[in-house]
C-alpha cells in the first residue's frame, strides 16, 4: 500500500491481516511511524465497519510506515503493511 493524503485529512486507513488466508481482527496491535524508523510503541488498531486499521490525523508531511504485530502463541509476527504519504 502506498497512498497519498493531504496533511489536513482525518481518515481511516484500513489494513488486512490474514493467517492462513483468514482475516484476523483480534490480537493485533499497530504502529504508524516515520519512514526509516522502527516501531517502539504499539497500540490497538482503530476498528471501523468491521475492519481494522490506523487513523490518519495530525501528521506532518512525509512518508510513514504502517506496521502490525499479531499476538499468536508461540509466535508474534510483525508485518510491514506498507507506506502512507502525507503531503
C-alpha positions in Angstrom: 0.0 0.0 0.0 1.3 3.5 -0.9 -1.4 6.1 -0.6 -1.1 9.8 -0.6 -3.2 12.1 1.7 -3.1 15.8 2.4 -2.0 16.7 5.9 -5.4 18.2 6.8 -7.1 14.8 6.4 -8.7 12.8 9.1 -9.2 9.4 7.5 -9.3 5.7 8.3 -6.6 3.7 6.5 -7.7 0.0 6.7 -5.2 -2.9 6.8 -5.9 -6.5 6.1 -4.1 -9.1 8.2 -4.6 -12.8 7.3 -3.4 -16.0 8.9 -3.7 -19.0 6.6 -5.9 -16.9 4.3 -8.4 -16.0 7.1 -8.7 -12.3 8.0 -7.7 -11.6 11.6 -9.0 -8.6 13.6 -8.2 -9.7 17.2 -4.8 -9.9 18.9 -3.5 -7.3 16.5 -1.6 -4.1 17.5 -0.4 -1.4 15.1 2.2 1.3 14.8 2.4 4.3 12.4 5.9 5.6 12.3 8.0 8.0 10.2 9.8 6.2 7.3 13.2 4.8 8.3 12.3 4.3 11.9 11.2 1.1 13.7 8.1 0.8 15.8 8.7 1.1 19.5 5.1 1.7 20.7 2.2 -0.5 19.6 -1.4 0.5 20.1 -4.8 -1.1 19.5 -6.0 -0.6 15.9 -8.9 1.6 15.0 -12.0 -0.5 14.1 -14.5 0.8 11.6 -17.2 -1.2 9.9 -15.6 -4.5 11.0 -12.2 -3.6 9.5 -9.0 -2.7 11.4 -6.5 0.0 10.5 -5.0 3.3 11.6 -6.5 6.7 11.7 -4.6 9.4 9.8 -4.8 12.7 11.6 -2.4 15.4 12.7 0.5 14.1 10.7 3.2 16.4 9.3 4.2 16.0 5.6 6.3 12.9 5.0 6.3 9.2 4.4 5.0 7.0 7.1 5.2 3.2 7.5 2.3 1.2 8.9 3.2 -1.9 10.9 1.1 -4.6 12.5 2.0 -7.1 15.3 -0.1 -10.2 15.8 -0.1 -12.0 19.2 -0.4 -15.7 18.4 1.4 -18.1 20.8 4.1 -19.2 20.3 4.7 -16.8 17.5 4.5 -13.0 17.4 4.7 -12.0 13.7 5.5 -8.3 12.9 4.2 -7.3 9.4 5.2 -4.3 7.3 1.9 -3.2 5.9 3.2 -0.5 3.6 3.5 3.2 3.3 1.3 6.3 3.6 2.5 9.6 2.1 1.3 12.8 3.8 1.5 15.9 1.6 
